[in-house]
Amino acid sequence: MTLNELRSALQSILQAEQDPDVDWPKVSRLCSNTLAAVKREPPDYTDDIVYVFLEDSELRQEDRDYASVQRERLANWLEGSEIISR
């Protein structure tokens, strides 16, 4: 998986979680599929926050405060990885 593919997948997940009526089964599938792809073919650049985010969709569903912090951390990672992906 390339860094750009990972970034795109993560942005899709973040967008799905921003919907007023979050489809959590869909979010869970997106996370599982992305995590499997990352494990199969790790991108050149990643961070633990990516793995934590992809593994914790159930926790984000149950705890809004945790979800907010995780989304913010991932957004920061995405911002930093944009520079690297150029």
N, C-alpha and C positions, 0 to 999 in steps of 0.2 A: 504494500500500500504506500503510495507516495504521500508526502506531507500535504500536498494540495488536496488529495482525495480524503485524507483524514480531516483536514480543516473543513472541507465541504460537508462531510458526514456529521461532524460535531456541530456545525452551524445549523444543520437540519434538525438535529436533536434539540438544540436550544430553542429553535423556532417552534418546534412542536410543543415544547413545555411552556411557551408563552401564550398559547391559545387559551382563551377563557375557560373552555371545557377541555382540559387536557385529556387526550386519549392515552392513558398510561400503558395499556397493553402495546400500543404502537410504539411508544417511547421505549419500552422494555425490549421490544424486537429490534428497534434501531440500535440500541445500545449493545445488545447481544451480537448482532451481525457485525457491527463495527469492531467490537472487542475481538471477535474471532478473526476478522481480517487483519487487525493489528498484530495479533499473536502469530498468525500465519506468515505475514510479511511485514515486519516492523518498519516504520518509516525512518528516515535518517535522523529525525529529531522528534522527540516526545518527552514527556515528563510524567511523574507519578500522578499528577492531578488528572491526566487523561484517563489513566487506568481506574483511579478511584471514581471519577465521574461515570465512566461506563459501567462500573460494577454496582453503583449505588442508586439505581433508579427507584427501587422500592423505598429506600430511606428518604429520597427526595419527595416521593409521593406522600409519605407519612408525616414528614416534618418540614413545614414551610420555611422555617428559619434556616435549617440545614440546607435546604434546596437553594435558598437565596445565596448563601455563602458559596456553595459549590458552583452555581452558575456564574457568580462574579469571578471566582478563581479561574474557571474555564475561559471566560471572556477575556481575562487578562492574559492567559496563556495564548489564546488565539491572536490577540493583538501582538504579542511578542513574536509569535511564530510567523506572522505575516511578513515581517522584515526578513526572516530567514528564507522564506519561500520565494522571494523575488529573484 
